[in-house]
Amino acid sequence: MIFTDKIISELIACSKKVIDSPKNSVAVRGSDKIKFLLESVDGEHSFSGFISKNQTFQENFSIGLVYNPKEEKGKIVLLRVNGPHGLNENAPHHDGPHVHISTAERINAGLKPEGQIETNVPYATIQDAIQYYIHRINIVPSDIQKYFPPPDNQLNITFEEGDNI
């Protein structure tokens, strides 16, 4: 499959339902990880998701959306929502919260897909990042309430199409 940036955007934005609930897995390299499976509401696309948090540094986290193409082997990380994990010799320009997004150019070249970086993000904590992530990847509202409810001190406001503010 040849990817385009439009296809990547559509995969990230398509409405998704949880088909295997979030579960803790064994800690790896000092990080706790939660994994879950997602499917597009139309049943055409399969995804997995993860939430990884460093056991020592709570600001070091990564929340990801992985595409599992049905017609091909392999997986593609489409999106990673990260905390301010500090400078990295490969990417010294993003030491605050940031999002990595896959690009068609990188996927089609066989490179690590998620090379585009957004640094102007509306979260600072892992709790806020999870809420950002579940809305950005468009998990259906009933599954948000069931598996990813907002923290007690947050409102979860949704607007129906056509509502005015």
C-alpha positions as CSV (number, residue, x, y, z in Angstrom):
1,M,0.0,0.0,0.0
2,I,1.3,3.4,-0.9
3,F,0.5,5.9,1.9
4,T,-0.4,9.6,1.4
5,D,-0.6,12.2,4.1
6,K,-4.4,12.3,3.4
7,I,-4.7,8.6,4.1
8,I,-2.7,9.0,7.3
9,S,-4.9,11.9,8.5
10,E,-8.1,9.8,7.7
11,L,-6.8,6.8,9.6
12,I,-6.0,9.0,12.7
13,A,-9.4,10.8,12.5
14,C,-11.7,8.0,11.6
15,S,-14.2,7.1,14.4
16,K,-12.9,4.2,16.5
17,K,-14.4,1.7,19.0
18,V,-12.5,-0.2,21.7
19,I,-12.6,-4.0,20.9
20,D,-10.2,-5.1,23.6
21,S,-10.2,-3.1,26.8
22,P,-7.1,-1.4,28.2
23,K,-5.0,-3.8,30.2
24,N,-1.7,-3.5,32.1
25,S,1.2,-5.4,30.7
26,V,4.6,-6.3,32.2
27,A,6.8,-3.3,33.0
28,V,9.6,-2.9,30.4
29,R,12.7,-0.8,30.9
30,G,11.3,1.0,33.9
31,S,7.9,1.9,32.3
32,D,4.4,0.7,33.0
33,K,2.4,0.1,29.8
34,I,-1.3,-0.3,29.1
35,K,-2.3,-1.8,25.8
36,F,-5.7,-1.9,24.0
37,L,-7.2,-2.8,20.6
38,L,-9.3,-0.5,18.4
39,E,-11.3,-0.9,15.2
40,S,-12.8,1.7,12.9
41,V,-16.5,1.9,13.4
42,D,-17.0,0.8,9.8
43,G,-14.8,-2.3,10.5
44,E,-12.4,-1.5,7.7
45,H,-9.3,-0.7,9.9
46,S,-7.6,-2.3,12.8
47,F,-5.5,-0.4,15.4
48,S,-3.7,-0.9,18.7
49,G,-3.1,1.7,21.3
50,F,-0.7,2.1,24.2
51,I,-0.1,4.3,27.2
52,S,3.4,4.1,28.6
53,K,4.6,5.9,31.7
54,N,8.1,5.9,33.2
55,Q,8.0,4.6,36.8
56,T,10.5,7.2,38.1
57,F,9.7,10.3,36.0
58,Q,5.9,10.8,35.6
59,E,6.4,13.4,33.0
60,N,8.1,10.9,30.7
61,F,5.1,9.3,28.9
62,S,4.1,8.2,25.5
63,I,0.5,7.5,24.2
64,G,0.3,6.0,20.8
65,L,-1.9,4.9,17.9
66,V,-0.6,2.0,15.8
67,Y,-2.2,1.0,12.5
68,N,-2.3,-2.7,11.7
69,P,-3.0,-3.0,8.0
70,K,-5.2,-6.0,7.2
71,E,-3.7,-6.6,3.8
72,E,0.0,-6.3,4.7
73,K,2.4,-7.5,7.4
74,G,3.8,-5.1,9.9
75,K,2.5,-2.2,11.9
76,I,2.8,1.6,11.6
77,V,2.9,4.0,14.4
78,L,0.6,6.8,13.2
79,L,0.7,9.1,16.3
80,R,2.5,9.4,19.6
81,V,1.5,11.9,22.2
82,N,4.5,12.5,24.4
83,G,5.4,14.3,27.6
84,P,8.5,16.4,28.1
85,H,11.0,13.6,28.3
86,G,14.0,15.8,27.9
87,L,16.4,16.4,25.1
88,N,17.2,13.6,22.7
89,E,20.4,13.6,20.6
90,N,18.3,12.7,17.6
91,A,15.7,15.4,18.2
92,P,17.0,18.1,20.5
93,H,14.3,20.5,19.5
94,H,11.4,19.1,21.5
95,D,12.1,19.0,25.2
96,G,8.5,19.9,26.2
97,P,5.2,18.0,25.6
98,H,4.9,17.2,21.9
99,V,3.2,15.0,19.4
100,H,4.8,12.8,16.7
101,I,2.8,12.2,13.5
102,S,3.6,9.8,10.7
103,T,4.2,11.2,7.2
104,A,3.7,9.4,3.9
105,E,7.2,10.3,2.8
106,R,8.8,8.6,5.8
107,I,6.5,5.5,5.6
108,N,7.0,5.0,1.9
109,A,10.8,5.4,2.3
110,G,10.9,2.8,5.0
111,L,12.0,5.2,7.7
112,K,10.6,5.5,11.3
113,P,7.2,6.9,10.3
114,E,6.4,9.4,13.1
115,G,8.9,12.1,12.1
116,Q,6.7,15.2,12.0
117,I,6.7,16.9,15.4
118,E,4.1,19.3,16.9
119,T,5.3,21.2,19.9
120,N,2.4,23.5,20.5
121,V,0.1,21.1,22.3
122,P,-2.7,21.7,24.8
123,Y,-1.5,19.3,27.6
124,A,1.1,19.1,30.3
125,T,0.2,16.0,32.3
126,I,-0.4,12.4,31.3
127,Q,-4.1,12.7,32.4
128,D,-4.6,15.7,30.1
129,A,-2.6,14.0,27.3
130,I,-4.9,10.9,27.5
131,Q,-7.9,13.1,27.1
132,Y,-6.2,14.9,24.2
133,Y,-5.3,11.6,22.6
134,I,-8.7,9.9,22.8
135,H,-10.4,12.9,21.2
136,R,-7.7,13.4,18.6
137,I,-8.0,9.8,17.4
138,N,-11.8,10.0,17.6
139,I,-12.8,7.2,20.0
140,V,-16.6,6.9,20.2
141,P,-18.1,8.8,23.2
142,S,-19.5,5.6,24.9
143,D,-16.1,4.0,24.9
144,I,-14.5,7.2,26.2
145,Q,-16.9,7.2,29.2
146,K,-16.3,3.5,29.7
147,Y,-12.5,3.2,29.4
148,F,-11.1,6.7,29.5
149,P,-13.3,8.9,31.7
150,P,-12.1,12.4,32.3
151,P,-10.4,13.0,35.7
152,D,-12.8,14.1,38.4
153,N,-11.8,17.7,38.1
154,Q,-12.4,18.0,34.4
155,L,-15.6,18.5,32.5
156,N,-16.2,16.4,29.4
157,I,-18.2,18.8,27.1
158,T,-19.3,17.5,23.7
159,F,-21.3,19.4,21.2
160,E,-23.7,18.0,18.7
161,E,-23.4,19.0,15.1
162,G,-25.2,22.3,14.6
163,D,-25.0,23.4,18.3
164,N,-23.9,27.0,18.8
165,I,-21.5,28.1,21.5
